[in-house]
Amino acid sequence: MVPYGMTVSSLRRGYLMGIAAYVGWGFFPLYFKLLEPASPGEILAHRIIWCAVFMALLLAVLRRYRFLGELAHDPRRLAGIVLAALLIGGNWFGFIVGVATSHVVEVSLGYFINPLVSVLLGVLVLRERLRRPQWVAVGIGATAVLVQAVEYGRPPWLALLVACSFGLYGLVKKRQGLPAAEGMFVETAVLVPVALGYVAFLMASGDATVGHVSAGHTALIMLAGVLTALPLISFADAANRVPLTALGVLQYIAPIMQLGFGVLVFHEPMPPGRVAAFALVWLALAVFTWDGLRARRARSRAARSAVEDEPTPTPEPAPSPEYERSA
């Protein structure tokens, strides 16, 4: 069913852009493995710098830079953007560390539980009320984290860092109201001075790999910034065209791919405890998705009933010919 006010071609483009975004994110573990022997900190610094450069060029070509003047006169919004930048920087760092230390499976767990973290943040921060199945899903997800902690012998810190940082990032972004391209530019621009300082430190200490390994390695590091921006732009386009419930289902593409790469390509172990934790997470997501679809159908039925029950206005009788002549 095509949503009201949207054409079939527009909806099709939305699905294609959404799939492209999540598939792009799903391939990130393979790409970041190619950046060795660069350290996670060096990769993150260059990812920030080159993403900011790419977004600046894109906004200049599109002539979409007037928003900078508006932001300069809105300190509260700027503070929110700084917070968003720190959160997304932490999320990127956790992901890169997970790939570099062969914990891709743990990182994928973080993205699986991210929807449940977002729901929990809605309760704690926005004072939203959860339906009973949603509470059940959150409880199952929490049990999965405990099972994973027992299996590891420690809390799954990378999974929790990735899930919580991205959940909080989404919460902050929800209140900013900046389009994706403009928001990504400002957030990376905020982090650029720190990134440049770290790159300068690595060069001074002789620990930098960029420019010292090969021209191909340097090109891959620079391209990481572009590959950071493109899936986000695709996602923003999809979010404007695809129903939220459908987008929620599409978001599982990336962690499924990451889990597959972690097990099948990088040969990370999957002992019984870890399998049980993932099974619990998938059960929680199934309950969460089922409840969301059920609630959406209920709202649609209620809206149709309200329209059908609305009384039809009685048309006024046409004036008689005698009345018209007297008028």
N, C-alpha and C positions, 0 to 999 in steps of 0.2 A: 504494500500500500504506500503510495507516494504522499508525504506530508502536505498539508494544505499550503498553497502558495509556492510550490516547488515543482519544477518539471522533472521528467524522468531522466533527461540528460544531466541535469544538475545533481540529482541524487546519485546517479551512476558515477559522476566525477567525484562526489564526496566520498563514496566507498573506495574508489581507486586511490584517492589521496590518503585516506585513512590507512588503507592496507600498505601503501608505500611508506608512510611514516613508521608504522610499527615493524614492518619488515626491515627497514633501515636500522632502527634501534636494535632489532634482533641480531643483525650482523655485526654489531659493534664489538663483541668479544673477539671475533676473528680479526677485525681491523686493528684493535689496540694491541693484539699479540704481535702484529707486524712492526710495532714501534719499539720493540726491544732493540738495544739494551737501555733505552731511555728510562729514567726512573719515573714513578707515578707523579711526583711533583713537577718534573720537567714537562711531562706530557700535558698535565693540567695547565701549566703556565702558558705553553704554546697554544693549547686549545682555546684558552680565553683570548689571547692576543689576536690570533688569526680569525676567530669567530667575530670579534669586534671589528676588525678590518673589513671582513666580508660584508657584515651588516651595514657598516658605514657607507661602503660603495653602493650597496643595493638601495639604501634609502636615498642616497644622492641621485642615483639614476631615476628613481621613482618620484623624486622631489617631495619626499615625506619627512621633512626635518623641522617643520614649524613647531612641532610639539615640544621641542627643547626649550623654546622660550616660555611656554606655559609651565613646564616643570620647574624652571628656575624661580618661579614665583609661588611655588607650592611646597614648602619645606616638609610638610607632613607626608606628602606623596613621595618625595625624595627619600625620606627615611624608610618608607615601606619598600622602595626599590632597592635600597642598600640591604635591607633584611632579606629580600628575595634573592639578591645576588649572592649573599653569603650562604643561603640555603641551597641554591642550585650548584654553587661551587662545591659545597660539602657533598652533594649527591654525586657530582661528577668524580670527585676524588675517591669516594667509596667504591664507585664502579671501576675506576682505573686500578685501584689497589686490589680489588677482587680478581680482575683479569691478570694482573701482574703476579699475584701470589697463588694462582690456580685455585681460586674460590669462586669460579663462575656460577656453580650450582647454588652456592649460598646467596650470591647476588640475585640470581633469578628468583629465589624464594622471597627476597625483599620486594621485588616487583609484583609477585603474586599476592602478597599480603597488603600491598599498598592501598587497594580499594577499601579494605577493612579498616586500615588506619585512617583513611579520609572520613569514613563513616563515624569512627570514634571521635575524631577531631570536631566533627559537626555537633556531636553531643556535648563535648567538653567546652568548646569555644563558642559555638553559635547557639547553644542551648536547644538544639533540635531534638525531637522525640523520635525514638526508633520503634518500629513495629516489632512484635515478638520474634518473627523469623530473623530479623536483622540482628537482634541480640543473640540469637542462637548462632548465627554465622560468626559474629565477633567472638563468642565464647569458643567455638571450634577453632578459629584462627589462633586465639591465645593458647589453646591446648597444643596446637601444632608447633608454636614457638617454644613451648616448654619441652615438648618431645625432642625438638632439634637441639635444645640446650643440653638435655641429658645425653644425647648421642654424641655431641661435640665435647662434652665435659665443660662447657662454657656457654654463655649466651651467644646467639648468632649475631655478633656485633655488626658485621657488614650488612646483613639482611635488614637489621633494625635501622642502621644508619641510612641506607638507601630508601627504605619505606617511609621512615619518619621525615627525612629531609624533603622528599618529594611531596609527601602529604602536606607538610607545612608550607612548602613552596606554592602548592596549588591554592591553599587557603589565603596566603598573602596576595597572590596574583588575582584572586577573585575580587579583592577589594581595590585593586589598582585601576582596573579598567583600561589598561593600555593594550593596543593591538599586539599581536605576537611579534612582528618584526621590530617595531619600535621598542617593545619591552625587552626583547633579547639584546638589542644594541645597548640600551642604557645599562642593563644588568652586567653585561660583559665589560662595558666601558668603566663601570665602577671598580671592577676587579683588575683592570689593566695595569694601573700603577704598581700594585702588589706583584702581579705576574712579571712585569718588566724588571722589578727589583730582584725577584728570585732568579730570573734568567741571567741577569748581570752577575749575581753572586755565584751561580754555577760556572759562568765563563771565567770569572776571576780566580775561582778555586781550581779550575781545570777539570771539573766534573761534568761539564756540558758535553752532550753527545751530538747535538745539532751542529752541523758543519764540520764534524770530525769523523763520522762513521762513513757516510756516502751521500752522494747527491740524491739518490732515491729515498734514503731514510729521511733526509731533510724535507724533501717534497711531501712525503707521507705525513710528517709532523705538521707541516703547514696546512695540508689538506684536511686535517682533523677538525680545524675550525669551520671549514665549509660544510663538512659532513655533520657537524653539530647543528648548524643552522637549518639545513635543507629539510630534515624530517620535522622540525618544529614548524616550519612554514607550511608543510604539507598537512600537518596535524591541525593547524589553525584553520586552513581551508576546509578540511573535513568537518571540523566542529561546527562550522556555519551551515553545513548542508545535510549532515547525517543526524538522525534522532539520537538522543543521549543514550538510550538503552542499547542501540546498535553499536555505538562507539564504545560503550562499556564492554561489550563482547569482543570487539576487535582488539582491545588493549591486551588481551591475553596472548596475542600472537608473539610479541617480543619476548616475554619470559619463557614461553614454550620453546622458542628457538634457542634462547640462551641456555636453558636446561639441556636441550639436545646437544648443543656444541660442547657444554661442559662435560657431559657423559661420553658422547660418541667421538668427539674430536680431541678433547684435552684429556680424556680418560680419567676424570675425577671419580673417586669412589662413591658408590651409592649403597651403603650398608642398610640393613633392615630399618634401623631407627630413622634414617633420613628418608627412606621410601615412605614410612608411616607418616612422617611430618608432612611430606608433599601430598599424600593421600588425604590427610585432614584438611590441608589448605584448599585442595580442589573441592572437597565436600562443602567447605564453608562458602567458597565462591559459587558453587552450584545452588546452595540455599539462597545466597544473596541475589544471584541473578534471577532465580525463579520468583522470589518475592518481588523484585523490581518489575518483572514482566507482568506478574499478577496484579500489582498495584496500578500499573499503567493501564491495563485492560479495564480495571474497575473504574478508573477515572474517566476513561473514554465512554464506558456504558453510562455513567452518571451524567456526563455532558450531553450524550444523545437523548437520554430520558428527559433532561431538563428542557431541551429544545422541543421534543415531541409533546411534552405536557404543557408547554406555554400556550395559553388560549389564543386562538386566531381572532384578530380584531374584526368586528362586524362592519362591513362597509356601509357608509351612510347612503340612504336612498337618494336617487337622482331627483333633482327638483322637477316638479311638474311643469308642463308647457304654460299653464296659467300663471304659475309663480314667475316664470321667466319673462312673460309678457308684462306682468305688473311691475317687475323690477326695472 
